Amino acid sequence: MSAPGVQAGRRGSGRWPGVTVAGAGFASTVMLVPGMSQHLVFDRAAVAAEPWRVLTGHFVHASLDHFAWDVGAFVVLCLLAESIGRWRCVVCVGASALLVPAVLVCALPGLTSYCGLSGIDSALFSLVAAALLRRSSGERAAGVLTALLSVLFVVKLGYECSTGATLFVDPVGIAPTPVPLAHVVGAAVGAACGAWPDCARSGTRRCDGATASTS
């Protein structure tokens, strides 16, 4: 277990969870303000003239059930991710927010609209799992539990991709249909972010020899 990595996680855990609060707060605002979602949802026909929809579409939800599952998972997973490392969490959320819709647009030409935090949630789960697996080399029980949860998550992804349905959220009211590919893309992004080596502190923080600002 890397001492600098553990110390970095502990330093991050005592800070205000800004990413979590900002993301959950924005999603809640969109859900509560009438008519706001129609200006923010990802819409293939409108995104060329209104490019912010690429990012804001993640914070739009089609139903209360959809909102509760997505935002509930986001709060838990983002809190864990921020405790592991603020910079890593920000990169994960930002990269998945951009790459999920980009891949969907290219891979699913028939997809007209997309909404929900589940792609980012999948990224955060993979980030947390990958980071914990790297750091649990001396803690067998924690490593086994994390590995088991990761296997269950992969099974969930397999079920969703094979059936085209979501495992938790009621698909009724989600337009146009559930998009399991978003979860796969998010999971890949999160795994990459979580597998990246911890930063070591030597006067200034450096990641793989490149100077990085302290989160």
N, C-alpha and C positions, 0 to 999 in steps of 0.2 A: 504493500500500500504506500502510495506516495505521500510523504508528509506535507509537502507544499500543496498538493491537491486537496488534502483533508483540511488544511488550514484555510485555503481559499474558500472551500465550501462553508466552513464555520463563519468566516468573515461575512459571506454573502447572506447567511441565514439571519443575521441580526439587523439587516437593513429593511427599510420600507419596501414591500413588494410592489414596486411601481408598475411593472409589466402586467402583473395579475390584476391590479386595481384598474388600470387603464383599459385593458381588454374587456374585463367583465363589466365595467361601468359603461363603456361605449355600447356593448351588445345590449345591455339592459335599457339604455336610453333609446336605442333604435326600436326595441320591442315595445316600449311604453309610449313613444310619441307617434300619434296617428299620422299615417302617410309618409313617414320618414323613410321607411324601408324601400319604397318604390323608386327613390332617387339614389339608393345605395346598392341595391342588389346587383350581382353580376349579370349583365344582359349582353349577349353577344352582339346584338344589333346596335346597342347604344354605347358599347365600351370604346369605340374609336373616337367618338366625340366627348365621352365622359370617362376618361381612363381611370379615375379614382375608384370606379366600380370593381376593378381587379382586386383591390385590397379591402374595400368596405363590404363587399359581398359576403366575406367570411362572418361578419358581425350581424348579418340579417338572418332571421329564422322564420320558418314558414308556419309554425304553430307553437303553442305553449309547451307541448311535450318536447318538440324539437329543441326549443330554447333551454328548457330545464336540463335535459341530458347534456347538451353541448356545453353550456356555460358552467354547469356543475362540474363536469370533467375538466374543463379549462382551469377553473379556480384551483382544484386540487393539484393537477399536474403542473400548472405554472408555478404554484407556490413551491413545489418540490424542485422544479427546474431552477428557480431563482435561488433556492438555498444551495444548490450545487454550484452555481456560477451565474452571475447576472449577464455577463457578456455572452456566454454560451446560450442562455435562454433567449436573449434578444436576437442573436444570429439565427437560432432555430425558428423562432416565430416569424422573423422577417423573410427568411429563405423559403419557408413552407408557404407563407402567404403569397409569395410571388410565383413559386414553381408549381403549386397545385393547380391554379387556374391556367397557367401556361401549358402544362401537360394536357389538361382536360380539353382545352381548345384545339390542340393539335391531334390528340388521339380520338376525340369524340366529336367529329364534325357536325353531328346531329344535335349536340347539346346546345340549347338556346339560353338557358339560365342556370345559375348555381348559387347556393347560399348555405351558410352554416359553418360553425367552427370545428367540425369533426376532423377535417384534414389537418388543421393545426393541432388539435387534440392528439391525433395519432402521432404527429411529429414530436410532441412533448412527451408522450409515453415512451417512444423509442429513445429519445434523448435521455430520460431519467433511467430507463432500464440499462442502456449501454454504459452510461456513466457509473451506475452502481455496480455493474458487473466488473468493470475495470478496477474499481476501488475495493471490492469485497474479496480479494485474493486471500486475505488472512481471516476472513469471517465466513465459514462454510455455510452456516444456516442462512445468512443473508444472501449469499450467492445462489444457493439452491432455490430460495423463494423467488428471487428476481428472475432466475432462469425459467422457473415454472410459469410465472406470470407472463413472461415473454412468449413462451410456447403457446399459452392460451390465447394471447393476442394474435399470434400468427394463425391459429386455428380460426379465430374470429374473422380475420381478413380472408382466409380461404373460403369460409362459409359465405361471406358477403359477395365475394367475386364469383362464386359458383352459382349462387341463387339470384344475385342482383338485388337482394333485399338487405336492409340493415338489421342488426341483431337486437338492438335495444329500442331505437326510436320507431314509433308507429309511422309507417310510410304514408298513411292517409294524410293528405294536405301538404305533402312535400312536393313542390313542383320543380322540374317536371317529374323526375323520378329520383330515387336514391342513386348516388354515384360512388360505388365502392372504390373505384380507381383513385379517388381523392385520398382515401385512407392509406392506400398502398404508397402513393407518392409521398404523403406526409410521413409515413413510417420510415421510408428510405432516407428522407432528409434528416429526420431526428436521429436515426442510427448513425449517420455520418457525423452529425454534430456531437453526439455523445461519445463517439469513438475517438474524436480528436484529442491528442494528448493534453494533459493539464498544463497550465502555465506554471513555470517556476519563477520564484521571486529572487532576484539577485540585484538589489538596488532598484531596478525597474523591472516590471513584469515582462517576460519574454515567452513567446510561444514558438517552439521549433526554431529558435534563433532570431525571430523577428520581434522587434519591440511592439508591445501592445499596451494600451492604457489600462489602468486599474479600474475594475468595474465597481 
